[in-house]
């Protein structure tokens, strides 16, 4: 059984066909999916999508979307979380300095990230963190504003040496399509060296389709290719890798999985 911990069924690409994608995923043994929000519309769509069995969601404002989003309306959505037990995290939130070079806007990213960590702590929910070209600042913020229910470094692209620093703060590490890419030395090192009790897997659909589907529209069924690559790298059986990452995800997100 597989658990895709990060899948944008709420994206413009996948939302029109999310019900079929979920059916296809279940046929492929992908039993549970987490759908993170990234802006207002995608976060609103989450409450609809999580009506499906074994589909859970998160609400959050992703750093790249800050300028394009009605931030107050999105923050109002956090008030709806208490009445929806299928919203299991705040995310995705974080820092993206790859797309943002302006120092004052980076400061706004940091402030909004911290605000959302505080909301997660008030609601006693884990966080889903997006971090691109900003790993040290992300770590510094998590140290200063510790997520009390932990969280996940989604599609982690940092070096293996920093992994234990995040784990110390209650964070899990999630690997996606890039670990399957032929020249992806760094994520492969993370896959082989990480304490497996802190490893999650994801697709980040519709983006980052794994090898050999790289460049195509990704979907949650492809999380199997991520699992197979990590199992190969670690010389372990696929079903053992599936079992431990499934258990890790249900623990982090507080999910009681029922068939
Ligand atoms: Ni995402």
py3Dmol code that shows the C-alpha trace and the ligand (Angstrom):
import py3Dmol

protein = """\
ATOM      1  CA  UNK A   1       0.000   0.000   0.000  1.00  0.00           C
ATOM      2  CA  UNK A   2       1.293   3.423  -0.973  1.00  0.00           C
ATOM      3  CA  UNK A   3       0.695   6.878   0.511  1.00  0.00           C
ATOM      4  CA  UNK A   4       1.265   9.951  -1.698  1.00  0.00           C
ATOM      5  CA  UNK A   5       1.957  12.675   0.871  1.00  0.00           C
ATOM      6  CA  UNK A   6       1.917  15.574  -1.613  1.00  0.00           C
ATOM      7  CA  UNK A   7      -0.369  15.691  -4.627  1.00  0.00           C
ATOM      8  CA  UNK A   8      -2.074  18.735  -6.134  1.00  0.00           C
ATOM      9  CA  UNK A   9      -5.427  17.323  -7.167  1.00  0.00           C
ATOM     10  CA  UNK A  10      -6.468  20.943  -6.526  1.00  0.00           C
ATOM     11  CA  UNK A  11      -4.319  22.325  -9.379  1.00  0.00           C
ATOM     12  CA  UNK A  12      -5.925  23.686 -12.543  1.00  0.00           C
ATOM     13  CA  UNK A  13      -4.427  20.710 -14.407  1.00  0.00           C
ATOM     14  CA  UNK A  14      -5.831  17.939 -12.190  1.00  0.00           C
ATOM     15  CA  UNK A  15      -8.930  19.402 -10.521  1.00  0.00           C
ATOM     16  CA  UNK A  16     -11.256  18.835 -13.507  1.00  0.00           C
ATOM     17  CA  UNK A  17     -10.502  15.081 -13.360  1.00  0.00           C
ATOM     18  CA  UNK A  18      -9.606  14.455  -9.718  1.00  0.00           C
ATOM     19  CA  UNK A  19     -12.225  11.752  -9.166  1.00  0.00           C
ATOM     20  CA  UNK A  20     -10.881   9.631 -12.021  1.00  0.00           C
ATOM     21  CA  UNK A  21      -7.308  10.184 -10.850  1.00  0.00           C
ATOM     22  CA  UNK A  22      -8.219   8.952  -7.359  1.00  0.00           C
ATOM     23  CA  UNK A  23      -9.898   5.827  -8.797  1.00  0.00           C
ATOM     24  CA  UNK A  24      -6.846   5.110 -10.948  1.00  0.00           C
ATOM     25  CA  UNK A  25      -4.549   5.642  -7.945  1.00  0.00           C
ATOM     26  CA  UNK A  26      -6.555   3.145  -5.861  1.00  0.00           C
ATOM     27  CA  UNK A  27      -6.311   0.595  -8.661  1.00  0.00           C
ATOM     28  CA  UNK A  28      -2.545   1.097  -8.411  1.00  0.00           C
ATOM     29  CA  UNK A  29      -2.469   0.478  -4.662  1.00  0.00           C
ATOM     30  CA  UNK A  30      -2.109   4.170  -3.735  1.00  0.00           C
ATOM     31  CA  UNK A  31      -4.526   4.165  -0.818  1.00  0.00           C
ATOM     32  CA  UNK A  32      -4.083   7.563   0.835  1.00  0.00           C
ATOM     33  CA  UNK A  33      -3.323  10.983  -0.660  1.00  0.00           C
ATOM     34  CA  UNK A  34      -2.659  14.366   0.947  1.00  0.00           C
ATOM     35  CA  UNK A  35      -3.697  17.418  -1.111  1.00  0.00           C
ATOM     36  CA  UNK A  36      -1.926  20.598   0.043  1.00  0.00           C
ATOM     37  CA  UNK A  37      -3.213  24.068  -0.757  1.00  0.00           C
ATOM     38  CA  UNK A  38      -0.885  26.743  -2.113  1.00  0.00           C
ATOM     39  CA  UNK A  39      -3.142  29.775  -2.633  1.00  0.00           C
ATOM     40  CA  UNK A  40      -6.760  30.793  -1.940  1.00  0.00           C
ATOM     41  CA  UNK A  41      -8.502  28.900  -4.757  1.00  0.00           C
ATOM     42  CA  UNK A  42      -6.452  25.716  -4.350  1.00  0.00           C
ATOM     43  CA  UNK A  43      -7.099  25.772  -0.588  1.00  0.00           C
ATOM     44  CA  UNK A  44     -10.849  26.219  -1.166  1.00  0.00           C
ATOM     45  CA  UNK A  45     -10.832  23.256  -3.548  1.00  0.00           C
ATOM     46  CA  UNK A  46      -9.266  21.062  -0.841  1.00  0.00           C
ATOM     47  CA  UNK A  47     -12.465  21.019   1.244  1.00  0.00           C
ATOM     48  CA  UNK A  48     -14.338  19.551  -1.750  1.00  0.00           C
ATOM     49  CA  UNK A  49     -11.681  16.984  -2.687  1.00  0.00           C
ATOM     50  CA  UNK A  50     -11.319  15.602   0.861  1.00  0.00           C
ATOM     51  CA  UNK A  51     -14.923  14.355   0.744  1.00  0.00           C
ATOM     52  CA  UNK A  52     -13.423  11.359  -1.100  1.00  0.00           C
ATOM     53  CA  UNK A  53     -12.525   8.352   1.014  1.00  0.00           C
ATOM     54  CA  UNK A  54      -8.927   8.298   2.311  1.00  0.00           C
ATOM     55  CA  UNK A  55      -8.144  11.660   0.751  1.00  0.00           C
ATOM     56  CA  UNK A  56      -6.895  14.299   3.194  1.00  0.00           C
ATOM     57  CA  UNK A  57      -5.860  17.889   2.752  1.00  0.00           C
ATOM     58  CA  UNK A  58      -3.985  20.903   3.979  1.00  0.00           C
ATOM     59  CA  UNK A  59      -4.582  24.635   3.708  1.00  0.00           C
ATOM     60  CA  UNK A  60      -1.751  27.075   3.245  1.00  0.00           C
ATOM     61  CA  UNK A  61      -0.106  29.888   1.348  1.00  0.00           C
ATOM     62  CA  UNK A  62       2.995  28.942  -0.606  1.00  0.00           C
ATOM     63  CA  UNK A  63       5.710  31.638  -0.828  1.00  0.00           C
ATOM     64  CA  UNK A  64       5.593  32.000  -4.625  1.00  0.00           C
ATOM     65  CA  UNK A  65       1.862  32.734  -4.468  1.00  0.00           C
ATOM     66  CA  UNK A  66       1.927  35.553  -1.891  1.00  0.00           C
ATOM     67  CA  UNK A  67       1.729  38.415  -4.428  1.00  0.00           C
ATOM     68  CA  UNK A  68      -1.084  36.780  -6.395  1.00  0.00           C
ATOM     69  CA  UNK A  69      -3.275  35.822  -3.438  1.00  0.00           C
ATOM     70  CA  UNK A  70      -5.850  37.591  -1.268  1.00  0.00           C
ATOM     71  CA  UNK A  71      -3.904  36.817   1.905  1.00  0.00           C
ATOM     72  CA  UNK A  72      -6.657  37.878   4.338  1.00  0.00           C
ATOM     73  CA  UNK A  73      -9.258  35.636   2.705  1.00  0.00           C
ATOM     74  CA  UNK A  74      -6.839  32.735   2.794  1.00  0.00           C
ATOM     75  CA  UNK A  75      -6.126  33.310   6.466  1.00  0.00           C
ATOM     76  CA  UNK A  76      -9.911  33.372   7.088  1.00  0.00           C
ATOM     77  CA  UNK A  77     -10.027  29.822   5.682  1.00  0.00           C
ATOM     78  CA  UNK A  78      -7.921  28.633   8.613  1.00  0.00           C
ATOM     79  CA  UNK A  79     -11.045  29.234  10.777  1.00  0.00           C
ATOM     80  CA  UNK A  80     -12.844  26.425   8.916  1.00  0.00           C
ATOM     81  CA  UNK A  81     -10.251  23.796   9.800  1.00  0.00           C
ATOM     82  CA  UNK A  82     -11.565  22.982  13.266  1.00  0.00           C
ATOM     83  CA  UNK A  83     -14.860  21.798  11.782  1.00  0.00           C
ATOM     84  CA  UNK A  84     -13.226  19.584   9.125  1.00  0.00           C
ATOM     85  CA  UNK A  85     -11.292  16.630  10.508  1.00  0.00           C
ATOM     86  CA  UNK A  86      -9.943  15.767   7.048  1.00  0.00           C
ATOM     87  CA  UNK A  87      -7.793  18.887   6.957  1.00  0.00           C
ATOM     88  CA  UNK A  88      -4.760  17.392   8.658  1.00  0.00           C
ATOM     89  CA  UNK A  89      -1.976  19.953   8.139  1.00  0.00           C
ATOM     90  CA  UNK A  90      -1.057  23.548   7.368  1.00  0.00           C
ATOM     91  CA  UNK A  91       0.660  23.733   4.006  1.00  0.00           C
ATOM     92  CA  UNK A  92       2.262  24.158   1.858  1.00  0.00           C
ATOM     93  CA  UNK A  93       4.153  27.000   3.477  1.00  0.00           C
ATOM     94  CA  UNK A  94       7.790  28.057   3.456  1.00  0.00           C
ATOM     95  CA  UNK A  95      10.404  30.010   1.542  1.00  0.00           C
ATOM     96  CA  UNK A  96      11.301  30.185  -2.143  1.00  0.00           C
ATOM     97  CA  UNK A  97      14.366  32.262  -2.972  1.00  0.00           C
ATOM     98  CA  UNK A  98      14.754  30.608  -6.375  1.00  0.00           C
ATOM     99  CA  UNK A  99      11.934  32.676  -7.806  1.00  0.00           C
ATOM    100  CA  UNK A 100      12.305  35.650  -5.436  1.00  0.00           C
ATOM    101  CA  UNK A 101      15.469  37.745  -5.394  1.00  0.00           C
ATOM    102  CA  UNK A 102      14.033  40.937  -3.842  1.00  0.00           C
ATOM    103  CA  UNK A 103      15.189  41.204  -0.201  1.00  0.00           C
ATOM    104  CA  UNK A 104      12.050  42.971   1.075  1.00  0.00           C
ATOM    105  CA  UNK A 105       9.853  40.295  -0.502  1.00  0.00           C
ATOM    106  CA  UNK A 106      11.963  37.562   1.070  1.00  0.00           C
ATOM    107  CA  UNK A 107      11.265  39.257   4.398  1.00  0.00           C
ATOM    108  CA  UNK A 108       7.516  39.086   3.676  1.00  0.00           C
ATOM    109  CA  UNK A 109       7.902  35.368   2.869  1.00  0.00           C
ATOM    110  CA  UNK A 110       9.568  34.789   6.224  1.00  0.00           C
ATOM    111  CA  UNK A 111       6.836  36.686   8.098  1.00  0.00           C
ATOM    112  CA  UNK A 112       4.018  34.773   6.393  1.00  0.00           C
ATOM    113  CA  UNK A 113       5.822  31.473   6.974  1.00  0.00           C
ATOM    114  CA  UNK A 114       6.153  32.224  10.690  1.00  0.00           C
ATOM    115  CA  UNK A 115       2.497  33.323  10.961  1.00  0.00           C
ATOM    116  CA  UNK A 116       1.377  30.024   9.441  1.00  0.00           C
ATOM    117  CA  UNK A 117       3.618  27.972  11.762  1.00  0.00           C
ATOM    118  CA  UNK A 118       1.939  29.763  14.675  1.00  0.00           C
ATOM    119  CA  UNK A 119      -1.519  28.926  13.288  1.00  0.00           C
ATOM    120  CA  UNK A 120      -0.483  25.269  12.929  1.00  0.00           C
ATOM    121  CA  UNK A 121       0.662  25.271  16.543  1.00  0.00           C
ATOM    122  CA  UNK A 122      -2.624  26.820  17.722  1.00  0.00           C
ATOM    123  CA  UNK A 123      -4.585  24.199  15.768  1.00  0.00           C
ATOM    124  CA  UNK A 124      -2.169  21.432  16.828  1.00  0.00           C
ATOM    125  CA  UNK A 125      -1.472  20.410  13.235  1.00  0.00           C
ATOM    126  CA  UNK A 126       1.774  19.490  11.456  1.00  0.00           C
ATOM    127  CA  UNK A 127       3.163  21.680   8.685  1.00  0.00           C
ATOM    128  CA  UNK A 128       4.068  20.906   5.053  1.00  0.00           C
ATOM    129  CA  UNK A 129       7.149  22.931   4.117  1.00  0.00           C
ATOM    130  CA  UNK A 130       8.240  24.094   0.678  1.00  0.00           C
ATOM    131  CA  UNK A 131      11.859  25.268   0.676  1.00  0.00           C
ATOM    132  CA  UNK A 132      13.792  26.176  -2.442  1.00  0.00           C
ATOM    133  CA  UNK A 133      17.235  27.815  -2.353  1.00  0.00           C
ATOM    134  CA  UNK A 134      16.408  28.817   1.229  1.00  0.00           C
ATOM    135  CA  UNK A 135      17.312  25.809   3.339  1.00  0.00           C
ATOM    136  CA  UNK A 136      19.351  27.596   6.015  1.00  0.00           C
ATOM    137  CA  UNK A 137      16.714  30.305   6.555  1.00  0.00           C
ATOM    138  CA  UNK A 138      14.053  27.580   6.697  1.00  0.00           C
ATOM    139  CA  UNK A 139      16.032  25.736   9.357  1.00  0.00           C
ATOM    140  CA  UNK A 140      16.626  28.930  11.358  1.00  0.00           C
ATOM    141  CA  UNK A 141      12.900  29.757  11.336  1.00  0.00           C
ATOM    142  CA  UNK A 142      11.921  26.221  12.371  1.00  0.00           C
ATOM    143  CA  UNK A 143      14.442  26.403  15.237  1.00  0.00           C
ATOM    144  CA  UNK A 144      13.039  29.732  16.435  1.00  0.00           C
ATOM    145  CA  UNK A 145       9.373  28.766  15.861  1.00  0.00           C
ATOM    146  CA  UNK A 146       9.290  25.077  16.466  1.00  0.00           C
ATOM    147  CA  UNK A 147       6.328  23.248  14.905  1.00  0.00           C
ATOM    148  CA  UNK A 148       4.925  21.446  17.940  1.00  0.00           C
ATOM    149  CA  UNK A 149       3.206  18.720  15.900  1.00  0.00           C
ATOM    150  CA  UNK A 150       6.157  18.369  13.547  1.00  0.00           C
ATOM    151  CA  UNK A 151       5.894  18.417   9.798  1.00  0.00           C
ATOM    152  CA  UNK A 152       7.456  17.428   6.523  1.00  0.00           C
ATOM    153  CA  UNK A 153      10.134  18.920   4.287  1.00  0.00           C
ATOM    154  CA  UNK A 154       8.279  18.307   1.039  1.00  0.00           C
ATOM    155  CA  UNK A 155      10.326  17.243  -1.999  1.00  0.00           C
ATOM    156  CA  UNK A 156      13.501  17.727   0.013  1.00  0.00           C
ATOM    157  CA  UNK A 157      16.383  18.763  -2.234  1.00  0.00           C
ATOM    158  CA  UNK A 158      19.006  19.620   0.372  1.00  0.00           C
ATOM    159  CA  UNK A 159      22.157  17.736   1.321  1.00  0.00           C
ATOM    160  CA  UNK A 160      22.088  14.606   3.474  1.00  0.00           C
ATOM    161  CA  UNK A 161      24.129  16.418   6.141  1.00  0.00           C
ATOM    162  CA  UNK A 162      21.205  18.721   6.981  1.00  0.00           C
ATOM    163  CA  UNK A 163      18.627  15.937   7.266  1.00  0.00           C
ATOM    164  CA  UNK A 164      19.306  15.192  10.971  1.00  0.00           C
ATOM    165  CA  UNK A 165      18.922  18.902  11.793  1.00  0.00           C
ATOM    166  CA  UNK A 166      15.369  18.860  10.458  1.00  0.00           C
ATOM    167  CA  UNK A 167      14.567  15.525  12.093  1.00  0.00           C
ATOM    168  CA  UNK A 168      15.655  16.971  15.452  1.00  0.00           C
ATOM    169  CA  UNK A 169      12.916  19.587  15.039  1.00  0.00           C
ATOM    170  CA  UNK A 170      10.210  16.962  14.484  1.00  0.00           C
ATOM    171  CA  UNK A 171      10.315  17.115  10.707  1.00  0.00           C
ATOM    172  CA  UNK A 172      10.011  14.203   8.302  1.00  0.00           C
ATOM    173  CA  UNK A 173      11.775  14.227   4.931  1.00  0.00           C
ATOM    174  CA  UNK A 174       9.757  13.553   1.791  1.00  0.00           C
ATOM    175  CA  UNK A 175      11.294  12.467  -1.497  1.00  0.00           C
ATOM    176  CA  UNK A 176       9.581  12.670  -4.877  1.00  0.00           C
ATOM    177  CA  UNK A 177      10.308  12.282  -8.579  1.00  0.00           C
ATOM    178  CA  UNK A 178      13.789  13.879  -8.501  1.00  0.00           C
ATOM    179  CA  UNK A 179      15.211  10.894  -6.570  1.00  0.00           C
ATOM    180  CA  UNK A 180      14.572   8.788  -9.683  1.00  0.00           C
ATOM    181  CA  UNK A 181      16.412  11.116 -12.085  1.00  0.00           C
ATOM    182  CA  UNK A 182      19.610   9.595 -13.453  1.00  0.00           C
ATOM    183  CA  UNK A 183      21.932  12.416 -12.399  1.00  0.00           C
ATOM    184  CA  UNK A 184      20.258  13.141  -9.034  1.00  0.00           C
ATOM    185  CA  UNK A 185      23.233  12.379  -6.772  1.00  0.00           C
ATOM    186  CA  UNK A 186      22.096  14.480  -3.798  1.00  0.00           C
ATOM    187  CA  UNK A 187      18.561  13.093  -3.316  1.00  0.00           C
ATOM    188  CA  UNK A 188      19.882   9.550  -3.855  1.00  0.00           C
ATOM    189  CA  UNK A 189      22.364  10.141  -1.010  1.00  0.00           C
ATOM    190  CA  UNK A 190      19.503  11.338   1.178  1.00  0.00           C
ATOM    191  CA  UNK A 191      17.477   8.244   0.258  1.00  0.00           C
ATOM    192  CA  UNK A 192      20.249   5.866   1.287  1.00  0.00           C
ATOM    193  CA  UNK A 193      21.419   7.651   4.443  1.00  0.00           C
ATOM    194  CA  UNK A 194      18.207   8.828   6.135  1.00  0.00           C
ATOM    195  CA  UNK A 195      16.782   7.094   9.204  1.00  0.00           C
ATOM    196  CA  UNK A 196      13.911   5.354   7.457  1.00  0.00           C
ATOM    197  CA  UNK A 197      11.511   6.131  10.300  1.00  0.00           C
ATOM    198  CA  UNK A 198      11.518   9.763   9.089  1.00  0.00           C
ATOM    199  CA  UNK A 199      11.096   9.137   5.378  1.00  0.00           C
ATOM    200  CA  UNK A 200       7.950   9.918   3.374  1.00  0.00           C
ATOM    201  CA  UNK A 201       7.251   9.633  -0.350  1.00  0.00           C
ATOM    202  CA  UNK A 202       5.264  11.877  -2.678  1.00  0.00           C
ATOM    203  CA  UNK A 203       4.628  12.811  -6.296  1.00  0.00           C
ATOM    204  CA  UNK A 204       3.995  16.603  -6.162  1.00  0.00           C
ATOM    205  CA  UNK A 205       1.611  15.940  -9.065  1.00  0.00           C
ATOM    206  CA  UNK A 206       1.090  17.382 -11.633  1.00  0.00           C
ATOM    207  CA  UNK A 207       4.780  18.356 -11.461  1.00  0.00           C
ATOM    208  CA  UNK A 208       8.043  16.396 -11.209  1.00  0.00           C
ATOM    209  CA  UNK A 209       7.003  13.140 -12.876  1.00  0.00           C
ATOM    210  CA  UNK A 210       9.553  10.429 -12.023  1.00  0.00           C
ATOM    211  CA  UNK A 211      11.854   8.693 -14.499  1.00  0.00           C
ATOM    212  CA  UNK A 212      10.985   7.349 -17.125  1.00  0.00           C
ATOM    213  CA  UNK A 213       7.948   9.642 -17.298  1.00  0.00           C
ATOM    214  CA  UNK A 214       9.933  12.835 -16.678  1.00  0.00           C
ATOM    215  CA  UNK A 215       8.350  15.837 -18.387  1.00  0.00           C
ATOM    216  CA  UNK A 216       4.842  14.362 -18.547  1.00  0.00           C
ATOM    217  CA  UNK A 217       1.868  15.282 -16.324  1.00  0.00           C
ATOM    218  CA  UNK A 218       2.435  13.513 -13.024  1.00  0.00           C
ATOM    219  CA  UNK A 219      -0.274  11.683 -11.066  1.00  0.00           C
ATOM    220  CA  UNK A 220      -0.367   9.877  -7.697  1.00  0.00           C
ATOM    221  CA  UNK A 221      -0.110   6.392  -9.244  1.00  0.00           C
ATOM    222  CA  UNK A 222       3.501   7.269 -10.077  1.00  0.00           C
ATOM    223  CA  UNK A 223       4.490   7.328  -6.402  1.00  0.00           C
ATOM    224  CA  UNK A 224       5.279   3.644  -6.959  1.00  0.00           C
ATOM    225  CA  UNK A 225       8.255   4.642  -9.161  1.00  0.00           C
ATOM    226  CA  UNK A 226       9.615   6.779  -6.305  1.00  0.00           C
ATOM    227  CA  UNK A 227       9.170   3.904  -3.853  1.00  0.00           C
ATOM    228  CA  UNK A 228      10.844   1.421  -6.219  1.00  0.00           C
ATOM    229  CA  UNK A 229      13.879   3.663  -6.692  1.00  0.00           C
ATOM    230  CA  UNK A 230      14.367   4.192  -2.946  1.00  0.00           C
ATOM    231  CA  UNK A 231      13.884   0.465  -2.218  1.00  0.00           C
ATOM    232  CA  UNK A 232      16.548  -0.317  -4.859  1.00  0.00           C
ATOM    233  CA  UNK A 233      18.953   2.269  -3.470  1.00  0.00           C
ATOM    234  CA  UNK A 234      18.519   0.875   0.058  1.00  0.00           C
ATOM    235  CA  UNK A 235      18.582  -2.789  -1.006  1.00  0.00           C
ATOM    236  CA  UNK A 236      15.269  -3.441   0.631  1.00  0.00           C
ATOM    237  CA  UNK A 237      12.040  -5.057  -0.469  1.00  0.00           C
ATOM    238  CA  UNK A 238       9.493  -2.740  -2.061  1.00  0.00           C
ATOM    239  CA  UNK A 239       6.751  -3.917   0.298  1.00  0.00           C
ATOM    240  CA  UNK A 240       8.897  -3.115   3.337  1.00  0.00           C
ATOM    241  CA  UNK A 241       9.603   0.385   2.030  1.00  0.00           C
ATOM    242  CA  UNK A 242       5.884   0.845   1.326  1.00  0.00           C
ATOM    243  CA  UNK A 243       4.926  -0.328   4.799  1.00  0.00           C
ATOM    244  CA  UNK A 244       7.309   1.914   6.707  1.00  0.00           C
ATOM    245  CA  UNK A 245       6.611   5.080   4.668  1.00  0.00           C
ATOM    246  CA  UNK A 246       2.859   4.428   4.958  1.00  0.00           C
ATOM    247  CA  UNK A 247       3.159   4.072   8.730  1.00  0.00           C
ATOM    248  CA  UNK A 248       5.307   7.217   8.980  1.00  0.00           C
ATOM    249  CA  UNK A 249       2.743   9.257   7.059  1.00  0.00           C
ATOM    250  CA  UNK A 250      -0.252   8.063   9.084  1.00  0.00           C
ATOM    251  CA  UNK A 251       1.671   8.882  12.265  1.00  0.00           C
ATOM    252  CA  UNK A 252       2.673  12.395  11.189  1.00  0.00           C
ATOM    253  CA  UNK A 253      -0.770  13.350   9.880  1.00  0.00           C
ATOM    254  CA  UNK A 254      -2.696  11.584  12.660  1.00  0.00           C
ATOM    255  CA  UNK A 255      -4.640   9.395  10.233  1.00  0.00           C
ATOM    256  CA  UNK A 256      -6.466   6.253  11.294  1.00  0.00           C
ATOM    257  CA  UNK A 257      -6.343   4.305   8.065  1.00  0.00           C
ATOM    258  CA  UNK A 258      -9.322   2.046   7.433  1.00  0.00           C
ATOM    259  CA  UNK A 259      -9.648  -0.037   4.340  1.00  0.00           C
TER     260      UNK A 259
END
"""
ligand_1 = """\
1
NI
Ni 3.350 21.390 -3.796
"""
view = py3Dmol.view(width=600, height=400)
view.addModel(protein, "pdb")
view.setStyle({"model": 0}, {"cartoon": {"style": "trace"}})
view.addModel(ligand_1, "xyz")
view.setStyle({"model": 1}, {"stick": {}})
view.zoomTo()
view.show()
